[in-house]
Amino acid sequence: MKKRKVSNDSLTELAKRMPVLSEEMMSSYIGGVVYFDKDGTRLGKVGGSDLIRVTTLEDYEYAYQLPLNDSSCEEMGSPLSSLSNEVKQKVYSYYVNSYAPNASSFEFGEISNIAQCNTSKVLTLNPFASGVGNENSLISTLQHEDYHLSTLSDWKPIVDDSGVLIENPNKATNELSALEYQIAHDEFKNSSSDYRARVAESLYQTWLKLGMNKTREEAGEKCNVNYTV
């Protein structure tokens, strides 16, 4: 298929001509990408996957016209991991602003998870973490962290009577609430089985901290994964 020069207006016209497909139908196709440009503008999604890539408007329109089961659209553009921090910052700003509105700012750092927040409401993103390049897992993590930020008084450490900083007695309960809030969203339900299995383990460990008589299998069932020891 020959590429052609396009404008923002032509992309709008293209959307009017293309069929509107349900999420169920979209997810039945192989391949798919969530496209951004280098300025952090979300161009749209092609196919049933949620891989995040950065490309040009012209290449996005070309991918949009491909058959939905054409996996070549996954090869267009660049994965976030290969791009500069300046481009990553712009793309992640879209997600932080949309799904973690309680964060004061965000930065990059080497952490064990996709994202974590602190008591200053600064969100730290690990640009190399497993799942950070997939839209559903990224959004789901941000929803979890934003719950902590919106209920900070039950999550941040407190000072005891002797002036020593100690863990908030409500932290485990707050973590359980954040997990339940996260799991209830469609982004979590549409994330990968590996990601949901990691959340299921966090859920199980939180149940243990709270002394709840729950099993790993129950955590897996709640997270829709075949979770075994």
C-alpha positions as CSV (number, residue, x, y, z in Angstrom):
1,M,0.0,0.0,0.0
2,K,1.4,3.4,-1.0
3,K,1.8,5.9,1.7
4,R,0.5,9.4,1.1
5,K,1.1,12.8,2.8
6,V,-1.6,13.5,5.4
7,S,-2.7,16.3,7.7
8,N,-4.6,16.3,11.0
9,D,-7.8,17.1,9.0
10,S,-7.3,14.0,6.8
11,L,-7.0,11.8,9.9
12,T,-10.4,13.0,11.1
13,E,-11.9,12.3,7.7
14,L,-10.4,8.8,7.8
15,A,-11.9,8.0,11.2
16,K,-15.4,8.9,9.7
17,R,-14.9,6.3,7.0
18,M,-13.6,3.5,9.1
19,P,-15.9,1.0,10.8
20,V,-16.4,1.2,14.5
21,L,-15.5,-2.1,16.2
22,S,-16.3,-3.3,19.6
23,E,-13.5,-4.0,22.1
24,E,-14.4,-7.7,22.0
25,M,-14.0,-7.8,18.2
26,M,-10.8,-5.8,18.4
27,S,-9.3,-8.1,20.9
28,S,-9.9,-11.1,18.6
29,Y,-7.3,-9.9,16.1
30,I,-3.6,-10.6,16.2
31,G,-1.3,-7.6,16.6
32,G,-2.0,-4.0,17.5
33,V,-0.4,-0.9,18.8
34,V,-1.2,2.3,20.8
35,Y,0.5,5.0,18.8
36,F,1.9,8.4,20.0
37,D,3.9,11.0,18.2
38,K,7.1,12.5,19.6
39,D,5.2,15.4,21.2
40,G,3.3,12.9,23.4
41,T,0.0,13.2,21.5
42,R,-2.0,9.9,21.5
43,L,-2.8,9.3,17.8
44,G,-4.9,6.2,18.4
45,K,-5.0,2.4,18.6
46,V,-4.8,-0.2,15.9
47,G,-5.7,-3.8,16.6
48,G,-6.2,-5.7,19.8
49,S,-2.8,-5.3,21.5
50,D,-1.8,-2.5,23.8
51,L,1.8,-2.1,23.0
52,I,2.9,1.6,23.1
53,R,4.9,2.9,20.2
54,V,5.9,6.3,18.9
55,T,5.6,7.1,15.2
56,T,4.6,9.8,12.8
57,L,1.0,10.8,11.9
58,E,1.6,9.6,8.3
59,D,2.7,6.1,9.5
60,Y,-0.1,6.0,11.9
61,E,-2.6,6.6,9.1
62,Y,-0.9,3.9,7.0
63,A,-1.2,1.4,9.9
64,Y,-4.8,2.4,10.4
65,Q,-5.6,1.3,6.9
66,L,-3.9,-2.1,7.2
67,P,-6.1,-5.2,7.8
68,L,-6.6,-5.6,11.6
69,N,-4.9,-9.0,11.7
70,D,-1.7,-7.6,10.0
71,S,1.0,-7.9,12.6
72,S,3.3,-5.6,10.6
73,C,1.7,-2.6,12.4
74,E,3.7,-3.8,15.5
75,E,6.9,-3.1,13.6
76,M,6.0,0.5,12.8
77,G,7.4,3.3,14.9
78,S,9.7,2.9,17.9
79,P,9.1,1.2,21.3
80,L,9.4,3.6,24.3
81,S,12.4,1.8,25.6
82,S,14.5,2.8,22.6
83,L,13.6,6.5,22.8
84,S,15.1,9.5,24.7
85,N,13.9,10.4,28.1
86,E,12.5,13.6,26.6
87,V,10.1,11.6,24.4
88,K,9.3,9.2,27.2
89,Q,8.5,12.1,29.5
90,K,6.0,13.5,27.0
91,V,4.3,10.1,26.4
92,Y,4.1,9.3,30.1
93,S,2.8,12.7,30.9
94,Y,-0.3,11.8,29.0
95,Y,-0.9,8.8,31.2
96,V,0.0,10.5,34.5
97,N,-2.2,13.5,33.8
98,S,-5.1,11.2,32.8
99,Y,-4.8,8.4,35.3
100,A,-2.9,9.8,38.3
101,P,-4.3,13.3,38.7
102,N,-3.3,13.4,42.4
103,A,0.4,13.2,41.6
104,S,2.2,16.5,42.1
105,S,4.8,15.5,39.4
106,F,6.7,12.5,38.1
107,E,10.3,11.4,37.5
108,F,12.2,8.4,36.2
109,G,14.0,6.0,38.6
110,E,15.1,2.4,39.1
111,I,12.3,0.8,41.2
112,S,11.0,-2.8,41.4
113,N,7.5,-1.9,40.1
114,I,6.2,0.0,37.1
115,A,5.5,3.0,39.3
116,Q,5.4,4.1,42.9
117,C,4.6,7.3,44.8
118,N,5.9,9.0,47.9
119,T,4.5,11.2,50.6
120,S,5.4,14.4,48.6
121,K,3.0,13.0,45.9
122,V,5.9,12.5,43.5
123,L,5.3,9.6,41.1
124,T,8.4,7.6,40.1
125,L,8.2,5.6,36.9
126,N,10.6,2.8,35.9
127,P,10.9,3.2,32.1
128,F,12.5,-0.3,31.9
129,A,10.1,-2.3,34.1
130,S,8.2,-5.2,32.7
131,G,4.8,-4.0,31.4
132,V,5.6,-0.3,31.3
133,G,5.4,-0.3,27.5
134,N,1.9,-1.7,27.5
135,E,-1.0,0.6,28.0
136,N,-3.3,-1.5,30.2
137,S,-0.7,-2.4,32.7
138,L,0.7,1.1,32.9
139,I,-2.8,2.6,33.4
140,S,-3.7,-0.1,36.0
141,T,-0.6,0.7,38.0
142,L,-1.2,4.4,37.9
143,Q,-4.8,3.9,39.1
144,H,-3.4,1.9,42.0
145,E,-0.9,4.6,42.9
146,D,-3.4,7.4,42.5
147,Y,-5.6,5.7,45.1
148,H,-2.7,5.9,47.6
149,L,-2.3,9.6,46.7
150,S,-5.9,10.3,47.2
151,T,-5.9,8.6,50.7
152,L,-2.4,9.7,51.8
153,S,-3.3,10.0,55.5
154,D,-4.0,6.3,55.7
155,W,-0.9,5.3,53.8
156,K,2.1,7.5,54.7
157,P,4.2,6.9,57.8
158,I,3.3,8.6,61.0
159,V,5.3,9.9,64.0
160,D,4.7,8.1,67.3
161,D,4.6,9.8,70.8
162,S,8.4,9.5,71.1
163,G,9.0,11.3,67.8
164,V,10.0,8.2,65.8
165,L,8.7,7.6,62.3
166,I,6.7,4.4,62.1
167,E,4.5,2.6,59.5
168,N,1.0,3.8,59.4
169,P,-1.3,1.2,61.1
170,N,-3.8,1.6,58.3
171,K,-1.2,1.0,55.5
172,A,-2.1,-2.7,54.9
173,T,-5.8,-1.8,54.8
174,N,-5.1,1.0,52.4
175,E,-3.1,-1.3,50.2
176,L,-5.9,-3.7,50.1
177,S,-8.3,-0.9,49.1
178,A,-5.9,0.2,46.4
179,L,-5.7,-3.3,45.0
180,E,-9.4,-3.7,45.0
181,Y,-9.9,-0.4,43.3
182,Q,-7.3,-1.3,40.7
183,I,-8.8,-4.8,40.0
184,A,-12.3,-3.4,39.5
185,H,-11.2,-1.4,36.4
186,D,-11.3,-2.6,32.8
187,E,-7.6,-1.7,32.3
188,F,-6.7,-4.4,34.8
189,K,-9.1,-6.9,33.3
190,N,-7.5,-6.3,29.9
191,S,-3.9,-6.5,31.1
192,S,-1.6,-9.5,30.5
193,S,-1.9,-12.7,32.5
194,D,1.6,-12.1,33.8
195,Y,0.7,-8.7,35.1
196,R,-2.5,-9.9,36.7
197,A,-0.6,-12.8,38.3
198,R,1.8,-10.3,40.0
199,V,-1.1,-8.3,41.3
200,A,-2.7,-11.5,42.5
201,E,0.4,-12.3,44.5
202,S,0.4,-8.7,46.0
203,L,-3.3,-9.3,46.9
204,Y,-2.5,-12.5,48.6
205,Q,0.5,-11.1,50.6
206,T,-1.7,-8.2,51.7
207,W,-4.4,-10.6,52.9
208,L,-1.7,-12.4,55.0
209,K,-0.6,-9.1,56.6
210,L,-4.2,-8.4,57.6
211,G,-4.6,-11.9,59.0
212,M,-7.3,-12.8,56.5
213,N,-8.0,-16.5,55.9
214,K,-7.5,-16.4,52.2
215,T,-5.5,-18.5,49.7
216,R,-3.4,-17.8,46.7
217,E,-6.0,-19.6,44.5
218,E,-8.6,-17.2,45.7
219,A,-6.4,-14.3,44.8
220,G,-5.9,-15.8,41.4
221,E,-9.6,-16.2,40.9
222,K,-10.2,-12.6,41.9
223,C,-7.6,-11.5,39.4
224,N,-8.8,-13.9,36.6
225,V,-5.6,-15.9,36.4
226,N,-4.9,-19.6,36.9
227,Y,-2.7,-18.8,39.9
228,T,-0.9,-21.8,41.5
229,V,1.9,-22.2,43.9
